[in-house]
Amino acid sequence: MSDQTMAAASQPTVGILPEEADLHTAEARVNKHKADWRGWKFMWPFTVVFVFVFIIPIVYAVYISFFKKQMIGGTRFVGVENYARLLQDGQFWSSVGRVALFTCVQVPIMLFLSAAMALALDSMKLHGAKFFRISTFLPYAVPAVVSTLVWGFVYGAKYGLVGSFNDFFGTNVDVLQPSVLLASIGNISTWEITGSLITIIPLVIAFLCLQKYWQSGLAAGAVKEQLLLPLTLLREGSWRNGVLASLSEESCRTQ
């Protein structure tokens, strides 16, 4: 046996022992677990408010629905008797039908209008895009109390805008009568919510594009720190709309 062969045999074998591989795997699992919980920590403020404002009242409402309060005899447990009486109520099914009709008609209209406006703004070929963007989003930023007063004046059959048209044309149109009230409410919803959807749709598209960007980068062997640097930010208008939406929601909560 030559000296080179003996030297090669005397050198330690370079590699990873099974114990070290298991240790690396365990550390990776711990780091992944910590990373997952790190995201949940940011959700705790919202989760606490959501539970106390929505979940607990809903659970309590379901609980008291199994009881019946009477002037004589107090509160007693009736089980599903209240639900059985509700299912036999004609006004309940009439309300369900109106809500279903409103959803089937109004939601597609709002989605179509918001998608068309978002594509028009994103095409960069629309003249006065800044004014158009602000004017379409402004209704969503208006507090609910103010918008109620505005539309109450517009729909007023005697002293509002509709009343002025009636006086000018000699008509007697009332957009608040039961036969057309649902369409009037749909008009208000379209005016208020379409602007917010114009903001959400580009954000969803940008999020999907960023997901593909991240997946392609990670598949190519890049680390997360490298992917953070060349990200394309949203345009100034989208950021402005997001800030206005946050301010509007906060102002509505403080009313």
C-alpha positions as CSV (number, residue, x, y, z in Angstrom):
1,M,0.0,0.0,0.0
2,S,1.4,3.4,-1.0
3,D,1.9,6.4,1.2
4,Q,-0.9,8.3,-0.5
5,T,-3.3,5.5,0.1
6,M,-2.4,5.2,3.8
7,A,-2.7,9.0,4.2
8,A,-6.1,9.0,2.6
9,A,-7.2,6.2,4.8
10,S,-6.0,7.9,7.9
11,Q,-8.0,11.1,7.2
12,P,-11.4,11.3,8.9
13,T,-14.5,10.9,6.7
14,V,-16.3,14.2,6.0
15,G,-20.1,13.9,6.4
16,I,-23.1,14.5,8.6
17,L,-23.8,11.9,11.3
18,P,-27.4,10.7,11.7
19,E,-27.6,12.3,15.2
20,E,-26.5,15.7,13.7
21,A,-29.1,15.3,10.9
22,D,-31.9,14.7,13.5
23,L,-30.7,17.7,15.4
24,H,-30.9,20.0,12.4
25,T,-34.3,18.6,11.6
26,A,-35.5,19.3,15.1
27,E,-34.1,22.9,15.0
28,A,-35.8,23.5,11.7
29,R,-39.1,22.3,13.1
30,V,-38.7,24.6,16.2
31,N,-37.8,27.6,14.0
32,K,-40.8,26.9,11.8
33,H,-43.1,26.6,14.8
34,K,-41.8,30.0,16.1
35,A,-42.2,31.6,12.8
36,D,-45.8,30.4,12.6
37,W,-46.6,31.7,16.1
38,R,-44.9,35.0,15.3
39,G,-47.6,35.8,12.7
40,W,-50.4,34.8,15.2
41,K,-49.0,37.3,17.7
42,F,-49.8,40.1,15.3
43,M,-53.4,38.9,15.1
44,W,-54.0,38.9,18.8
45,P,-55.3,42.5,19.0
46,F,-57.8,41.9,16.2
47,T,-58.7,38.5,17.5
48,V,-59.5,39.8,21.0
49,V,-61.7,42.6,19.7
50,F,-63.4,40.2,17.2
51,V,-64.2,37.6,19.9
52,F,-65.6,40.2,22.3
53,V,-67.6,42.2,19.7
54,F,-68.8,39.4,17.4
55,I,-68.3,35.9,18.7
56,I,-69.5,36.3,22.3
57,P,-72.6,38.2,21.3
58,I,-73.5,35.7,18.7
59,V,-73.0,32.8,21.1
60,Y,-75.1,34.6,23.8
61,A,-77.9,35.3,21.2
62,V,-78.0,31.6,20.3
63,Y,-78.1,30.7,24.0
64,I,-81.0,33.0,24.8
65,S,-82.9,31.9,21.7
66,F,-83.7,28.6,23.5
67,F,-85.5,30.4,26.3
68,K,-88.8,32.3,26.4
69,K,-89.4,35.3,28.8
70,Q,-92.9,35.8,30.1
71,M,-94.5,38.3,32.4
72,I,-96.0,35.4,34.4
73,G,-93.7,32.5,35.1
74,G,-90.5,34.3,34.2
75,T,-87.9,32.8,31.8
76,R,-88.3,29.2,30.9
77,F,-86.5,26.8,28.5
78,V,-88.4,26.1,25.3
79,G,-85.8,24.4,23.1
80,V,-86.3,24.9,19.4
81,E,-89.9,26.3,19.8
82,N,-88.8,29.8,18.9
83,Y,-87.1,28.5,15.7
84,A,-90.1,26.5,14.7
85,R,-92.3,29.6,15.1
86,L,-89.8,31.6,13.1
87,L,-89.9,29.2,10.2
88,Q,-93.7,29.5,10.1
89,D,-93.6,33.3,10.0
90,G,-94.3,34.7,6.5
91,Q,-92.5,38.0,7.3
92,F,-89.3,36.1,8.0
93,W,-89.4,34.3,4.6
94,S,-90.3,37.6,2.9
95,S,-87.2,39.2,4.4
96,V,-85.0,36.3,3.4
97,G,-86.3,36.6,-0.2
98,R,-85.6,40.3,-0.3
99,V,-82.0,39.8,1.0
100,A,-81.5,37.0,-1.5
101,L,-82.8,39.2,-4.4
102,F,-80.6,42.1,-3.3
103,T,-77.5,39.9,-3.1
104,C,-78.1,38.2,-6.5
105,V,-78.6,41.5,-8.3
106,Q,-76.6,44.1,-6.4
107,V,-73.3,42.2,-5.7
108,P,-72.7,41.4,-9.4
109,I,-73.4,45.0,-10.4
110,M,-70.9,46.3,-7.8
111,L,-68.2,43.8,-8.8
112,F,-68.6,44.6,-12.5
113,L,-68.5,48.4,-12.0
114,S,-65.6,48.2,-9.6
115,A,-63.6,45.9,-11.8
116,A,-64.3,48.1,-14.9
117,M,-63.2,51.2,-13.0
118,A,-60.1,49.5,-11.6
119,L,-59.0,48.4,-15.0
120,A,-59.7,51.9,-16.4
121,L,-57.5,53.5,-13.7
122,D,-54.8,50.9,-14.1
123,S,-54.6,51.4,-17.9
124,M,-53.1,54.8,-17.4
125,K,-55.1,56.1,-20.4
126,L,-57.9,57.8,-18.4
127,H,-57.8,61.6,-18.4
128,G,-58.1,63.0,-15.0
129,A,-57.3,59.7,-13.3
130,K,-56.5,61.3,-9.9
131,F,-59.8,63.2,-9.7
132,F,-61.7,60.1,-10.9
133,R,-59.9,57.9,-8.3
134,I,-60.6,60.3,-5.4
135,S,-64.2,60.9,-6.5
136,T,-65.0,57.2,-6.7
137,F,-63.4,56.4,-3.3
138,L,-64.7,59.5,-1.5
139,P,-68.2,58.0,-0.8
140,Y,-66.6,55.1,1.1
141,A,-64.6,57.6,3.3
142,V,-67.7,59.5,4.2
143,P,-69.1,58.5,7.7
144,A,-72.3,56.5,7.7
145,V,-74.1,59.3,9.6
146,V,-73.3,61.9,7.0
147,S,-74.2,59.7,4.1
148,T,-77.5,58.9,5.7
149,L,-78.3,62.6,6.0
150,V,-77.2,63.2,2.4
151,W,-79.3,60.5,0.9
152,G,-82.2,61.4,3.1
153,F,-82.1,64.8,1.5
154,V,-81.6,63.5,-2.0
155,Y,-84.6,61.0,-1.8
156,G,-86.9,63.5,-0.1
157,A,-90.1,63.6,-2.1
158,K,-91.1,67.0,-0.8
159,Y,-88.0,69.0,0.1
160,G,-85.1,67.0,-1.4
161,L,-83.7,66.6,-4.9
162,V,-86.4,64.2,-5.9
163,G,-89.0,66.7,-4.7
164,S,-87.3,69.4,-6.8
165,F,-87.6,67.2,-9.9
166,N,-91.3,66.6,-9.0
167,D,-91.9,70.3,-8.8
168,F,-90.1,71.0,-12.0
169,F,-91.7,68.3,-14.1
170,G,-95.0,68.2,-12.3
171,T,-94.7,64.6,-11.3
172,N,-95.2,62.7,-8.0
173,V,-92.3,60.3,-7.9
174,D,-91.5,58.8,-4.5
175,V,-88.3,56.6,-4.5
176,L,-89.0,55.5,-0.9
177,Q,-92.2,53.7,-1.6
178,P,-92.2,49.9,-0.9
179,S,-92.2,48.9,-4.6
180,V,-88.9,50.7,-5.4
181,L,-87.3,50.9,-2.0
182,L,-85.0,47.9,-2.6
183,A,-83.6,49.6,-5.8
184,S,-83.1,52.8,-3.9
185,I,-81.1,51.0,-1.2
186,G,-79.1,49.2,-3.9
187,N,-78.2,52.6,-5.4
188,I,-76.9,53.8,-2.1
189,S,-74.9,50.6,-1.6
190,T,-73.4,50.9,-5.1
191,W,-72.4,54.5,-4.5
192,E,-70.7,53.7,-1.2
193,I,-69.0,50.3,-1.7
194,T,-67.9,50.4,-5.3
195,G,-65.0,52.8,-4.4
196,S,-63.7,50.5,-1.7
197,L,-63.7,47.5,-4.2
198,I,-61.7,49.6,-6.6
199,T,-59.0,49.7,-4.0
200,I,-59.3,46.0,-3.0
201,I,-59.1,44.6,-6.5
202,P,-55.7,46.0,-7.4
203,L,-54.4,44.9,-4.0
204,V,-55.6,41.3,-4.6
205,I,-53.9,41.3,-8.1
206,A,-50.7,42.7,-6.6
207,F,-50.8,40.0,-3.8
208,L,-51.2,37.2,-6.4
209,C,-48.3,38.6,-8.4
210,L,-46.1,38.8,-5.3
211,Q,-47.0,35.2,-4.4
212,K,-45.8,34.1,-7.8
213,Y,-42.7,36.3,-7.4
214,W,-41.9,34.7,-4.0
215,Q,-42.5,31.2,-5.2
216,S,-40.2,31.7,-8.3
217,G,-37.5,33.3,-6.2
218,L,-37.5,30.5,-3.5
219,A,-37.5,27.9,-6.2
220,A,-34.5,29.5,-7.8
221,G,-32.6,29.3,-4.5
222,A,-32.9,32.9,-3.3
223,V,-33.3,33.7,0.4
224,K,-36.1,35.8,1.8
225,E,-33.7,38.7,2.5
226,Q,-32.8,38.9,-1.2
227,L,-36.5,38.9,-2.2
228,L,-37.4,41.8,0.1
229,L,-35.2,44.3,-1.7
230,P,-36.4,44.4,-5.3
231,L,-40.2,44.3,-4.5
232,T,-42.3,46.7,-6.6
233,L,-44.3,49.0,-4.4
234,L,-47.9,50.0,-5.2
235,R,-48.6,53.3,-6.7
236,E,-49.1,56.4,-4.6
237,G,-52.8,56.4,-5.3
238,S,-53.3,52.9,-3.9
239,W,-51.4,53.7,-0.7
240,R,-53.5,56.9,-0.4
241,N,-56.7,55.0,-0.8
242,G,-55.6,52.5,1.8
243,V,-54.8,55.2,4.3
244,L,-58.2,56.9,3.7
245,A,-60.0,53.6,4.2
246,S,-58.3,53.1,7.5
247,L,-59.2,56.6,8.6
248,S,-62.8,56.1,7.5
249,E,-63.2,52.8,9.4
250,E,-61.7,54.3,12.5
251,S,-64.0,57.3,12.3
252,C,-67.0,55.0,11.9
253,R,-66.1,53.1,15.0
254,T,-65.9,56.3,17.0
255,Q,-69.3,57.5,16.0
